[in-house]
Amino acid sequence: MEKKETDLQTISSSFPCVPYSVQLEFCKKLMQIIESGSIGILESPTGTGKSLSIVCGVLTWLRQYYENNGVEKETKEAQETGEPAWVAEFENSMRKTQTERAILRVARRSSLRKHRMLLNQVTVQKTSLETVPNKKHKSNDSRNFRESKLVVADPDEEFLLSDAVVRDTSVMLPQTGPSNARSSRNEETSEEEDEFEELPRIYYCTRTHSQLSQFEEEVKRTISNMQWSEKIPFPSVLILSSRKNLCINEKVSSLSNASLINERCMELTSKEPGSSGSCPYYHLEGQRDLRDCLNSEILDIEELSNLGKAKKACPYYGMKRAIKSSQFILLPYQSLLHKPTRESLHLPLHSNCVVVFDEAHHVIEALNDMYGAETNTEQIRSCLLGLETYLEYYETRLSSLNLFMLRQFHSFLDSLTKFASLHMKIPSDDEETQNVFSVEDFVIRLGVDNLNIFKLNEFLESKCLHYKLVGLLKSKSLSDSRGTDSYQGIHAVFHFIQTLKQPYSKSRIIVKFRKDVGCTFRLLVLHAANNLTEIISSVRSVVFAGGTLEPLRDIKLRLLGAFEDSRIVHCAFDHVIPDNHILPMIVSRGPTRIPLEFTYTTRRSEFLIQELGRILLNVCRVVPGGVVMFFSSYSYCSYVVNYLEQTDIWKSLERQKPIFKEPQESLELNDMLEKYKQAVYRQHGGILFAVIGGKLSEGINFQDDLGRCIIIVGLPYPNHLNIELQESINYITEMFPSVSKNEILEDMCMKLVNQTIGRTIRHVADYGAVLLVDQRFDRPAIPNKLPKWLRRRLVVTEDFGVVLSSLAEFFRNFRNKLPV
């Protein structure tokens, strides 16, 4: 018992502010999961300080690891293997010595880097005050020599396929050494940076860069508050970003598409640094300088970009060089989950790595998106035209092997266009038809089953054909009138072909035909968890964190199906608000006692919509501030609004509060939100019609008066007729026969509901009501899939009078409170 209190005191001291008890429990559970090497699923409601809890938990564990020198094996392991105790003691001693040395090297390296940074600043200042004519003359001679080479060189050589392999590089080519310079470069960097390999590493992953920036602020606050001695190194924190966000070469960063930026960068950096056509910001000294800065202080993306401009060094490659010596890395999902990206960044995965996926309910969707692909006949024709142009220019200068592979690529593209043309001629009364094929069947129907897709992909990637193709078209101004769209189409085709490398049994090809658009090919990933399983199997521990992850079956089946339940630890924490700050209610009947059931077949009933209008009108009379009503789709939201506008109910609603509707266009969203906020705070309220799963159901905070009452209309079941959804569900039910199709659909529905509910309570002093308007919410299985903190406060009644009186009393209790 005494040890437990000590543990909580230790954790509490890590917080830069007084923590909630929920935060302390979260940290403790997180540390236990990491220590035991488990897979954690941790739910902490929005407004409970989840991000800060994650930061304090992983940093406290990291500090304790350093204090204990990483010695965690107990002598009982030796007893289990039958080894003598002295053998285990010797191994522990060796391991302790190695870790101590590694920690000392990190501490020493940190000190040396600070010294190097200071020395570099002095040198820069000194150089700027001096003039060295001889050096200037030498520099001009060198530049003139390069310019003369540029004039003589054949510009077409730039896009000609060679027999050499060109790949993305993470570190710089030394400016000395002949053709084997890349291998010598790798040896040079291994001695400098591989010394950090055995130390623990924490990866924090989330969806967007804005979320990473917010998390970084919490890291800064926490690290500066914690105690770090000379023997325990201050952990190096690094935030990863893409070339698109970090490139300072205006000729590259001005490109409209991230893929084109990546390819142009790879093209420039594949050249000898300082040579004609290379990137002027891509040099070894600049990378080291930026790495030292990143390892010595916490820089956000904008600060790193500005620093790169000041030092005339590439921020992106400086960031990549800092990866190996960083202990706490913040990165978007794509960087870790997408294997090609992970390998390009050289992100280490070993038994001392800890991975935290925040907002983990998005991981499944993220995996499916990054490993899936889509292209269409228009894009394929653009790519085919570009390839034919390329062959016209270079056919007589290509090696026989390169020419053979290019013709195979041409054959594949040509087969896709013929396949599309053939199926477009099939008569059909439908505006759109779609078919599903296994990848094997699709390849056979194309007539290219004798073609090795894997070898073709290897050729396309190793030769960087994509950017050579685009580069030639740009240089010759041969793109069609669509310009950039044409280049992006070529990228889509290459990406589609790349995804065909995945296991055929876990993919499907969806082919859609529309008379006005043409043919669309989509590769659907049925089970992307394989790509996550590799990560989980390589690291010490993986934690899935979120405001609510219920229902858990989705994560367990689709992400963790390969792991034993005994290794998975789930913990759902309570909210920090008092019980009387939330009023969740199931509304089964309306004011005129009409049963409320918004199924696909009944939801357009005039009686049902009128009853819904009466519910909203009565709620607005007793609820202060903003009332947000969520519908299952944009089309149904528009249908209800259009219907109510023709009734007297709408006029009565307008007299109660100003009315707003969520726009489908993203450009209109901010303007609408600003007007809604002004109405709530200046006119004491507002009504907002929104969509579950839309732009407002996640990421937008309806805190305080902006969302005093959230109304969810119906259960947002996904469209079971969607062919992609059918294929995914069929695959899951085949893998797990004990799970039914209806259960999976219900889980998907409640996942959306739970995310929407999370919009209302945003901090400890916030309060609000949640109305679940549909009698199906009272079915036995449904309430159990609501968040645990909400479930135990849930009120169920069939009498709308009780609902209205409960709402009135609930808000009456807060009437005398000042606005938060």
C-alpha positions in Angstrom: 0.0 0.0 0.0 2.9 2.3 0.8 4.5 1.6 -2.5 1.3 2.6 -4.3 1.2 6.0 -2.6 4.9 6.5 -3.5 4.2 5.7 -7.1 1.4 8.2 -7.4 3.6 10.9 -5.7 6.3 10.2 -8.2 3.9 10.5 -11.1 2.2 13.6 -9.6 5.6 15.4 -9.4 6.0 15.0 -13.2 2.9 17.1 -13.9 3.4 20.9 -14.6 0.1 21.5 -12.9 -2.0 19.8 -10.2 -3.3 16.6 -11.9 -6.8 15.1 -11.6 -6.9 11.7 -9.9 -8.0 10.3 -13.2 -4.8 11.5 -14.8 -2.7 9.9 -12.1 -4.5 6.6 -12.6 -4.1 6.9 -16.3 -0.3 7.5 -16.0 0.1 4.6 -13.6 -1.8 2.2 -15.9 0.2 3.4 -18.9 3.5 2.8 -17.1 2.4 -0.7 -16.1 1.5 -1.6 -19.6 4.9 -0.4 -20.9 6.7 -2.1 -18.2 5.0 -5.5 -18.8 5.2 -5.2 -22.6 1.5 -5.4 -23.0 -0.9 -4.0 -25.6 -2.9 -1.2 -24.0 -6.3 0.2 -24.9 -6.8 3.3 -22.7 -10.0 5.5 -22.8 -10.0 8.9 -21.1 -12.9 11.2 -22.0 -12.3 14.5 -23.8 -11.7 17.2 -21.2 -9.8 15.0 -18.7 -6.3 16.0 -19.8 -5.5 12.8 -21.8 -2.6 14.3 -23.8 -0.8 15.6 -20.7 -1.4 12.2 -19.0 0.3 10.4 -22.0 3.3 12.8 -21.8 3.8 12.5 -18.1 3.3 8.7 -18.2 5.8 7.9 -20.9 8.4 10.5 -19.6 8.2 9.2 -16.1 8.7 5.6 -17.4 11.6 6.8 -19.5 13.3 8.6 -16.5 12.8 5.5 -14.3 14.3 3.3 -17.1 17.4 5.5 -17.1 17.6 5.4 -13.3 17.4 1.6 -13.3 19.9 1.4 -16.2 17.4 -0.6 -18.1 18.0 -3.8 -16.1 14.6 -5.5 -16.0 15.2 -9.2 -16.3 14.8 -11.1 -13.1 16.7 -14.2 -12.1 13.5 -16.3 -12.4 14.0 -16.2 -16.1 17.3 -18.0 -15.6 15.5 -20.5 -13.4 12.9 -21.2 -16.1 15.7 -21.8 -18.7 17.7 -23.9 -16.2 20.7 -21.6 -16.2 22.7 -21.1 -13.0 22.0 -17.9 -11.1 25.5 -16.6 -11.7 25.0 -16.7 -15.4 21.9 -14.5 -15.1 23.8 -12.1 -12.8 26.6 -11.9 -15.3 24.3 -11.2 -18.2 22.4 -8.5 -16.1 25.8 -7.0 -15.2 26.8 -6.9 -18.9 23.5 -5.4 -19.9 23.7 -2.8 -17.2 27.2 -1.8 -18.2 26.2 -1.5 -21.9 23.2 0.7 -21.0 25.3 2.9 -18.6 27.8 3.5 -21.4 25.0 4.3 -23.8 23.4 6.8 -21.4 26.8 8.4 -20.7 27.4 8.7 -24.5 24.0 10.4 -24.9 24.8 12.8 -22.1 28.2 13.5 -23.5 26.8 13.9 -27.0 24.3 16.4 -25.7 27.0 18.5 -24.1 29.2 18.3 -27.2 26.3 19.4 -29.4 25.6 22.4 -27.3 29.3 23.3 -27.6 29.2 22.7 -31.4 26.1 24.9 -31.8 27.8 27.8 -29.8 31.0 27.4 -31.8 29.0 27.4 -35.1 27.2 30.6 -34.1 30.5 32.3 -33.4 32.0 31.1 -36.7 29.1 32.4 -38.7 29.3 35.8 -37.1 33.0 36.0 -37.6 32.7 34.9 -41.3 30.1 37.6 -42.0 32.5 40.3 -40.7 35.4 39.2 -42.8 36.1 39.3 -46.5 38.2 36.7 -48.2 38.9 37.6 -51.8 40.7 34.4 -52.7 37.9 32.2 -51.5 35.4 34.4 -53.3 37.4 34.0 -56.5 37.6 30.3 -56.0 33.9 30.1 -55.5 33.2 32.0 -58.6 35.6 29.8 -60.7 33.8 26.8 -59.4 30.4 28.2 -60.2 31.6 29.2 -63.7 32.9 25.7 -64.3 29.6 24.2 -63.3 27.7 26.6 -65.5 29.9 25.6 -68.5 29.2 22.0 -67.8 25.5 22.7 -67.8 25.6 24.3 -71.2 27.6 21.4 -72.7 25.5 18.6 -71.1 22.6 17.0 -72.9 19.4 18.0 -71.0 17.7 14.8 -72.1 20.2 12.8 -70.1 18.4 13.9 -66.9 15.4 11.7 -67.6 17.1 8.8 -69.3 16.8 5.4 -67.5 20.2 4.1 -66.5 21.2 0.7 -65.3 21.9 2.2 -61.8 19.3 2.0 -59.0 18.1 5.3 -57.7 16.3 5.4 -54.3 15.3 7.9 -51.7 18.2 8.7 -49.4 18.0 9.8 -45.8 21.5 11.2 -45.2 24.0 13.0 -47.3 26.6 11.8 -49.7 30.1 12.8 -48.6 31.7 15.2 -51.0 34.8 13.0 -51.2 35.0 9.6 -52.8 34.2 8.2 -56.2 31.3 6.0 -57.3 31.1 4.0 -54.1 30.4 7.1 -52.1 27.0 6.0 -51.0 28.3 2.9 -49.2 31.1 4.9 -47.6 28.5 7.5 -46.5 26.5 4.8 -44.7 29.6 3.6 -42.8 30.4 7.2 -41.9 27.0 7.8 -40.3 26.7 4.5 -38.5 29.6 5.3 -36.2 28.2 8.7 -35.4 24.5 7.8 -34.8 24.1 4.1 -34.3 25.4 4.4 -30.8 21.9 5.4 -29.7 20.3 2.2 -31.1 20.0 0.3 -27.8 18.3 3.2 -25.9 14.5 3.3 -25.4 12.5 5.3 -28.0 8.9 6.6 -27.7 6.8 7.1 -30.8 3.7 9.3 -30.3 1.4 9.1 -33.4 -1.7 11.0 -34.2 -3.6 12.1 -37.3 -2.8 15.7 -38.1 0.2 18.1 -37.7 -2.0 20.5 -35.8 -2.6 17.8 -33.2 1.1 17.1 -33.1 1.8 20.8 -32.5 -0.7 20.8 -29.6 0.9 17.7 -28.1 4.4 19.2 -28.5 3.4 22.1 -26.2 2.4 19.7 -23.5 5.8 17.9 -23.9 7.7 21.2 -23.5 5.7 22.1 -20.4 6.3 18.7 -18.8 10.0 18.2 -19.6 10.9 21.6 -18.2 9.1 20.7 -15.0 10.7 17.3 -14.5 14.1 16.7 -12.9 16.9 15.5 -15.1 20.4 15.0 -13.7 23.7 14.8 -15.5 23.6 11.0 -15.4 20.0 10.9 -16.7 20.0 12.6 -20.1 17.5 15.2 -21.0 15.4 13.3 -23.6 15.7 14.6 -27.2 12.2 15.4 -28.6 11.6 15.5 -32.4 8.5 16.3 -34.4 8.4 14.7 -37.8 6.9 16.3 -40.9 6.9 15.9 -44.6 8.9 17.5 -47.4 5.7 19.5 -48.2 5.9 21.2 -44.9 9.6 21.6 -44.5 11.1 22.1 -48.0 12.7 25.6 -48.4 13.7 25.2 -52.0 11.1 27.4 -53.7 11.4 25.7 -57.0 10.3 22.5 -55.3 8.0 23.7 -52.5 5.9 25.7 -55.1 4.8 22.4 -56.7 1.1 21.9 -56.1 1.1 18.2 -55.1 2.9 16.6 -52.2 3.8 13.6 -54.4 5.4 15.9 -57.0 7.4 17.6 -54.2 8.7 14.3 -53.0 9.7 13.1 -56.4 11.4 16.4 -57.4 13.3 16.4 -54.1 14.4 12.8 -54.6 15.5 13.7 -58.1 17.7 16.7 -56.9 19.1 14.9 -53.9 20.2 11.8 -56.0 22.8 14.1 -57.6 26.3 14.8 -56.2 26.0 17.7 -53.7 27.2 20.9 -55.2 26.9 19.5 -58.8 24.8 21.0 -61.5 21.1 20.5 -60.9 21.5 19.4 -57.2 19.6 21.1 -54.4 21.7 23.9 -52.9 20.3 23.2 -49.4 21.3 19.6 -49.4 24.7 19.3 -47.8 26.2 17.2 -44.9 27.4 20.1 -42.7 24.0 21.7 -42.8 22.3 18.4 -41.8 24.6 18.0 -38.9 24.1 21.5 -37.7 20.3 21.2 -37.8 20.5 17.8 -36.1 22.5 19.3 -33.3 19.9 22.0 -32.8 17.0 19.5 -32.9 18.8 17.3 -30.3 19.4 20.3 -28.0 16.0 22.0 -28.0 12.4 21.3 -29.0 11.5 23.0 -32.2 8.1 23.0 -33.9 7.8 22.7 -37.7 7.7 26.4 -38.3 10.8 27.0 -36.1 12.7 24.3 -37.9 11.8 25.6 -41.3 12.9 29.1 -40.3 16.1 27.8 -38.9 16.8 25.9 -42.1 16.3 29.1 -44.1 18.7 31.0 -41.8 21.4 28.3 -42.1 20.7 27.6 -45.8 20.3 23.9 -44.9 17.5 21.5 -45.6 15.1 21.1 -42.6 13.7 17.9 -43.9 17.0 16.0 -44.1 18.2 17.7 -40.9 15.1 16.2 -39.2 15.8 12.8 -40.7 19.4 12.8 -39.4 18.1 13.7 -35.9 15.8 10.6 -35.8 18.4 8.1 -34.6 19.5 10.2 -31.6 15.9 11.2 -30.5 14.2 9.5 -27.6 10.7 11.0 -28.0 9.4 11.2 -31.6 6.1 12.8 -32.5 4.8 11.8 -35.9 1.7 11.4 -38.0 0.2 7.9 -38.5 1.4 7.7 -42.1 5.1 8.0 -41.1 5.0 4.9 -38.9 2.1 2.8 -40.3 3.1 3.0 -44.0 6.0 0.7 -44.4 7.6 2.4 -47.4 7.5 5.8 -45.5 8.8 4.2 -42.3 11.7 2.6 -44.2 12.5 5.8 -46.0 12.7 7.7 -42.7 14.8 4.8 -41.2 12.6 4.7 -38.0 14.1 2.1 -35.7 11.8 -0.6 -34.3 13.2 -2.7 -31.5 12.3 -4.3 -28.2 12.8 -1.0 -26.3 10.5 1.0 -28.4 7.1 2.2 -27.1 4.4 3.3 -29.6 1.3 5.4 -28.6 -1.5 5.8 -31.1 -3.7 8.7 -30.0 -7.2 9.2 -31.4 -6.9 5.5 -32.0 -10.4 5.1 -33.4 -8.9 6.5 -36.7 -6.1 3.8 -37.0 -8.3 1.3 -39.0 -9.4 4.0 -41.4 -5.9 5.3 -41.8 -4.5 1.9 -42.6 -7.1 1.2 -45.2 -6.6 4.6 -46.8 -2.8 4.4 -47.0 -2.7 0.9 -48.4 -5.7 1.3 -50.7 -5.7 3.1 -54.0 -7.9 4.4 -56.8 -7.4 5.4 -60.4 -9.6 5.8 -63.5 -9.5 5.5 -67.3 -8.7 9.2 -67.8 -5.7 9.0 -65.6 -4.6 5.7 -67.1 -4.7 7.3 -70.6 -2.6 10.2 -69.4 0.0 7.9 -68.1 -0.1 5.8 -71.2 0.3 8.8 -73.4 3.2 10.0 -71.2 4.9 6.5 -71.4 4.5 6.4 -75.2 6.1 9.9 -75.4 9.0 8.7 -73.2 9.6 5.7 -75.5 9.6 7.9 -78.6 12.4 10.0 -77.1 14.5 7.3 -75.5 13.7 3.9 -77.2 17.0 3.8 -79.2 19.1 4.8 -76.1 17.6 2.3 -73.6 19.2 -0.9 -72.5 17.4 -4.1 -73.6 16.3 -4.8 -70.0 14.9 -1.3 -69.4 13.1 -1.4 -72.8 11.6 -4.8 -72.0 10.3 -3.6 -68.6 8.9 -0.4 -70.1 7.0 -2.4 -72.7 5.6 -4.6 -70.0 4.4 -1.5 -68.2 2.8 -0.3 -71.4 1.1 -3.6 -71.9 -0.3 -3.5 -68.4 -1.7 0.1 -68.9 -3.1 -0.8 -72.4 -4.9 -3.8 -70.9 -6.6 -1.6 -68.3 -7.9 0.7 -70.9 -9.2 -2.2 -73.1 -10.8 -3.8 -70.0 -12.6 -0.5 -69.3 -13.7 0.0 -72.9 -15.1 -3.5 -73.1 -17.2 -3.2 -70.0 -18.4 0.3 -70.9 -20.0 -1.3 -74.0 -22.1 -3.7 -71.9 -25.7 -2.4 -72.1 -27.2 -1.4 -68.7 -30.2 0.6 -67.6 -28.3 1.7 -64.5 -26.4 5.0 -64.4 -23.7 3.2 -62.4 -22.7 -0.4 -62.2 -20.0 -2.0 -60.1 -18.2 -5.4 -59.9 -15.9 -7.0 -57.4 -12.9 -9.1 -58.4 -10.2 -10.9 -56.4 -6.8 -9.6 -57.5 -5.9 -12.9 -59.1 -9.2 -12.9 -61.1 -8.7 -9.3 -62.1 -5.2 -9.9 -63.4 -6.4 -12.9 -65.4 -9.3 -10.9 -66.9 -6.8 -8.2 -67.9 -4.8 -10.8 -69.8 -1.6 -10.0 -68.0 -1.3 -13.0 -65.7 2.1 -13.8 -67.3 3.4 -10.4 -66.0 5.2 -10.4 -62.7 3.6 -7.5 -60.8 6.2 -7.6 -58.1 9.1 -7.3 -60.5 7.4 -4.6 -62.4 6.9 -2.6 -59.2 10.5 -3.1 -58.2 11.6 -1.8 -61.6 9.3 1.3 -61.4 10.4 2.2 -57.9 14.2 1.5 -58.4 14.3 3.6 -61.6 12.1 6.3 -60.2 10.2 6.2 -63.5 7.4 8.3 -62.1 9.3 11.6 -61.8 11.3 10.9 -64.9 8.1 10.6 -66.8 6.6 13.7 -65.3 10.0 15.5 -65.7 10.2 14.8 -69.4 6.6 15.9 -70.0 7.3 19.2 -68.2 10.6 19.9 -69.8 9.1 19.4 -73.3 5.8 21.1 -72.4 4.0 18.0 -73.6 1.3 17.8 -70.9 -2.2 18.1 -72.2 -4.5 21.0 -71.4 -5.2 19.7 -67.9 -1.7 20.5 -66.8 -1.1 19.7 -63.1 -4.2 17.4 -63.0 -2.5 15.3 -65.7 0.6 14.9 -63.5 -1.5 14.0 -60.5 -3.3 11.4 -62.6 0.0 9.8 -63.4 0.8 9.6 -59.7 -2.5 7.9 -59.1 -1.8 5.2 -61.6 1.7 4.5 -60.2 0.2 4.3 -56.7 -2.5 1.9 -57.8 0.1 -0.4 -59.4 2.2 -0.2 -56.2 -0.7 -1.4 -54.0 -1.0 -4.6 -56.1 2.0 -5.9 -54.3 -0.1 -6.6 -51.2 -1.3 -10.1 -50.3 -4.0 -11.0 -52.8 -6.2 -12.8 -50.3 -6.6 -9.5 -48.2 -7.5 -7.3 -51.1 -10.3 -6.8 -53.7 -10.6 -4.8 -56.9 -13.8 -2.8 -57.1 -14.5 -1.7 -60.7 -17.2 1.0 -61.1 -18.7 2.0 -64.5 -20.5 5.3 -65.1 -21.6 6.3 -68.5 -20.8 10.0 -67.9 -17.4 9.5 -66.1 -16.0 6.2 -67.3 -14.4 3.4 -65.4 -12.9 3.6 -61.9 -10.6 1.0 -60.4 -10.3 0.8 -56.7 -8.1 -1.5 -54.7 -9.9 -2.2 -51.4 -7.9 -3.4 -48.4 -10.0 -5.9 -46.5 -7.6 -6.4 -43.6 -4.7 -3.9 -43.2 -3.9 -5.1 -39.7 -1.0 -7.2 -41.1 1.0 -3.9 -41.5 0.3 -3.1 -37.9 1.1 -6.6 -36.6 4.7 -6.2 -37.8 5.1 -3.1 -35.7 3.5 -4.6 -32.6 5.6 -7.7 -32.9 8.8 -5.7 -33.1 8.4 -3.2 -30.2 8.2 -3.4 -26.5 4.6 -2.1 -26.1 1.9 -0.5 -28.1 -0.9 1.7 -26.6 -4.1 2.8 -28.2 -5.5 5.9 -26.6 -8.6 7.9 -27.2 -11.5 9.8 -25.7 -13.7 6.8 -26.3 -12.8 3.7 -28.2 -16.1 1.8 -27.6 -17.2 -0.5 -29.0 -13.8 -2.3 -28.5 -14.6 -5.3 -30.7 -13.7 -3.2 -33.8 -10.2 -2.7 -32.6 -9.7 -6.2 -31.2 -10.9 -7.9 -34.3 -9.5 -5.7 -37.1 -6.3 -4.6 -35.5 -5.3 -7.1 -32.7 -6.8 -10.4 -34.0 -3.3 -12.0 -34.2 -2.6 -11.4 -30.5 -3.8 -13.3 -27.4 -6.4 -11.6 -25.2 -4.1 -12.1 -22.2 -1.6 -9.6 -23.7 -4.3 -6.9 -24.2 -5.1 -4.6 -21.3 -8.2 -2.3 -21.5 -9.0 0.4 -19.0 -11.8 3.1 -19.3 -11.4 6.0 -17.0 -14.2 8.2 -15.6 -14.8 11.8 -16.5 -13.5 14.6 -14.2 -16.9 16.4 -14.2 -19.3 15.9 -11.2 -22.2 13.6 -11.9 -24.7 16.5 -12.0 -22.8 18.2 -14.9 -24.1 15.8 -17.5 -27.6 14.7 -18.3 -27.8 11.8 -20.9 -31.3 10.7 -21.8 -32.9 8.2 -24.2 -36.0 9.9 -25.8 -38.3 7.1 -27.0 -41.5 9.1 -27.6 -42.2 12.7 -28.5 -44.6 15.3 -27.1 -47.6 13.7 -28.7 -46.3 10.2 -27.7 -45.5 9.1 -31.3 -42.9 6.3 -31.1 -39.5 7.6 -32.4 -37.7 5.2 -34.7 -35.7 6.8 -37.5 -35.1 3.8 -39.7 -34.3 4.2 -43.4 -37.9 3.3 -44.3 -39.7 5.4 -41.7 -37.6 8.5 -41.2 -39.2 10.6 -44.0 -42.6 10.2 -42.4 -44.3 13.6 -42.1 -45.6 12.7 -38.6 -42.1 11.7 -37.4 -40.5 14.9 -38.7 -43.2 17.1 -37.2 -42.7 15.3 -33.9 -39.0 15.9 -34.2 -39.7 19.6 -34.8 -41.9 19.7 -31.6 -39.1 18.0 -29.6 -36.6 20.6 -30.8 -38.9 23.5 -30.1 -39.6 22.3 -26.5 -36.0 21.7 -25.8 -35.0 25.2 -27.0 -37.5 26.7 -24.6 -35.7 25.3 -21.5 -32.1 25.0 -22.7 -29.9 28.1 -22.7 -27.1 28.7 -25.2 -26.5 26.4 -28.2 -28.5 23.4 -29.2 -26.8 21.1 -31.8 -28.9 18.5 -33.5 -27.1 15.7 -35.4 -28.5 13.7 -38.3 -27.3 10.5 -39.9 -26.5 12.1 -43.3 -26.3 15.3 -45.2 -29.3 14.3 -47.4 -31.5 13.5 -44.4 -30.5 16.7 -42.6 -31.4 18.7 -45.7 -34.7 16.8 -46.1 -35.8 17.6 -42.5 -34.7 21.3 -42.7 -36.5 21.8 -46.0 -39.7 20.2 -44.6 -39.7 22.1 -41.3 -39.1 25.4 -43.2 -42.6 25.0 -44.7 -44.3 24.6 -41.3 -45.2 26.9 -38.4 -42.8 25.0 -36.2 -39.9 26.7 -38.1 -41.2 30.2 -37.4 -41.5 29.3 -33.7 -37.9 28.0 -33.7 -36.7 31.2 -35.3 -38.3 33.2 -32.5 -36.5 31.0 -29.9 -32.9 31.0 -31.4 -31.1 31.9 -34.7 -30.8 28.8 -36.9 -27.7 27.5 -38.8 -26.9 24.4 -40.9 -23.6 22.6 -41.5 -22.5 23.2 -45.1 -21.1 20.4 -47.2 -18.4 22.6 -48.6 -15.4 22.9 -46.3 -14.7 26.5 -47.5 -18.0 27.6 -46.0 -17.5 25.9 -42.6 -15.5 28.5 -40.8 -17.8 31.4 -41.8 -20.8 29.5 -40.6 -19.1 28.6 -37.3 -18.2 32.2 -36.6 -21.7 33.3 -37.2 -23.0 30.6 -34.9 -20.6 31.6 -32.1 -21.6 35.2 -32.4 -25.3 34.2 -32.2 -24.7 32.1 -29.1 -22.7 34.7 -27.2 -24.4 37.8 -28.4 -28.0 36.6 -28.9 -27.9 34.1 -26.0 -28.3 31.0 -28.1 -28.5 29.3 -31.4 -29.7 26.1 -33.2 -27.2 24.2 -35.4 -28.2 21.3 -37.6 -25.2 19.0 -38.2 -24.3 15.6 -39.5 -22.9 12.6 -37.6 -19.5 11.7 -39.1 -19.5 15.1 -40.8 -17.2 18.1 -40.3 -18.7 19.1 -37.0 -19.0 15.7 -35.3 -15.3 15.5 -34.6 -12.5 18.0 -34.2 -14.9 20.9 -33.4 -15.4 21.6 -29.7 -18.9 22.7 -28.6 -17.7 23.7 -25.2 -19.6 25.8 -22.7 -22.6 27.6 -24.3 -21.8 26.5 -27.8 -23.2 23.0 -27.0 -25.4 23.0 -23.9 -27.5 20.3 -25.5 -26.5 17.7 -28.1 -29.4 15.9 -29.8 -28.6 12.7 -31.8 -31.5 11.8 -34.2 -31.6 8.1 -35.0 -28.8 5.5 -35.2 -26.4 6.2 -38.0 -26.0 2.7 -39.4 -23.7 2.5 -42.5 -25.3 1.7 -45.8 -25.3 -2.1 -45.9 -25.7 -2.1 -49.6 -22.3 -0.4 -50.1 -20.3 -3.0 -52.0 -17.0 -2.1 -50.3 -18.6 -2.4 -46.9 -20.1 -5.8 -47.8 -16.7 -7.1 -48.9 -15.1 -5.9 -45.6 -17.8 -7.4 -43.4 -17.7 -10.7 -45.3 -14.0 -11.0 -44.8 -14.3 -10.3 -41.0 -17.1 -12.8 -40.5 -15.1 -15.4 -42.4 -12.1 -14.7 -40.1 -14.2 -14.6 -36.9 -17.4 -16.8 -37.4 -18.7 -16.0 -34.0 -19.3 -12.4 -35.0 -22.4 -11.6 -37.1 -22.9 -9.0 -39.8 -25.5 -7.1 -37.7 -23.1 -6.9 -34.8 -20.4 -5.4 -36.9 -22.8 -2.8 -38.4 -24.0 -2.0 -34.9 -20.5 -1.5 -33.7 -19.7 0.9 -36.6 -22.9 2.8 -35.9 -22.2 3.3 -32.1 -18.6 4.3 -32.8 -20.0 7.3 -34.7 -22.5 8.1 -32.0 -19.8 8.0 -29.3 -17.5 10.3 -31.2 -20.4 12.8 -31.6 -21.3 12.7 -27.9 -17.7 13.7 -27.1 -18.3 17.1 -28.6 -20.2 18.4 -25.6 -18.1 18.2 -22.4 -14.7 19.8 -22.9 -13.4 20.6 -19.4 -14.0 20.0 -15.7 -16.4 23.0 -15.2 -18.4 22.3 -18.4 -21.9 20.9 -18.3 -24.6 19.8 -20.8 -27.3 17.4 -21.9 -27.2 14.6 -24.4 -30.5 13.4 -25.9 -30.5 10.1 -27.9 -33.7 10.4 -29.9 -34.8 7.0 -31.1 -36.4 4.1 -29.1 -33.8 1.7 -30.5 -31.2 3.3 -28.2 -33.0 1.4 -25.4 -32.4 -2.1 -26.9 -30.4 -4.3 -24.6 -27.1 -4.3 -26.5 -27.0 -0.6 -27.4 -26.5 1.2 -24.0 -23.6 -1.2 -23.3 -21.8 0.3 -26.3 -22.0 3.8 -25.0 -18.9 5.3 -23.2 -18.6 3.9 -19.7 -18.6 7.4 -18.0 -21.9 8.2 -19.8 -23.5 4.8 -19.4 -23.7 4.9 -15.6 -25.5 8.3 -15.7 -28.0 7.4 -18.4 -31.7 8.1 -17.9 -34.3 6.1 -19.8 -37.9 7.2 -20.1 -40.9 6.9 -22.5 -42.5 10.1 -21.1 -41.4 13.2 -22.9 -42.8 15.3 -20.0 -40.2 13.7 -17.8 -37.5 14.5 -20.4 -38.6 18.2 -20.5 -38.9 18.6 -16.7 -35.5 16.9 -16.2 -33.9 19.3 -18.7 -35.5 22.3 -17.0 -34.3 21.3 -13.6 -30.8 20.4 -14.8 -30.2 23.9 -16.3 -32.1 25.6 -13.5 -29.3 24.4 -11.2 -26.7 26.2 -13.3 -28.7 29.4 -13.9 -26.9 31.3 -11.2 -23.5 30.2 -12.3 -21.3 32.6 -14.2 -20.2 31.6 -17.7 -17.0 29.6 -17.7 
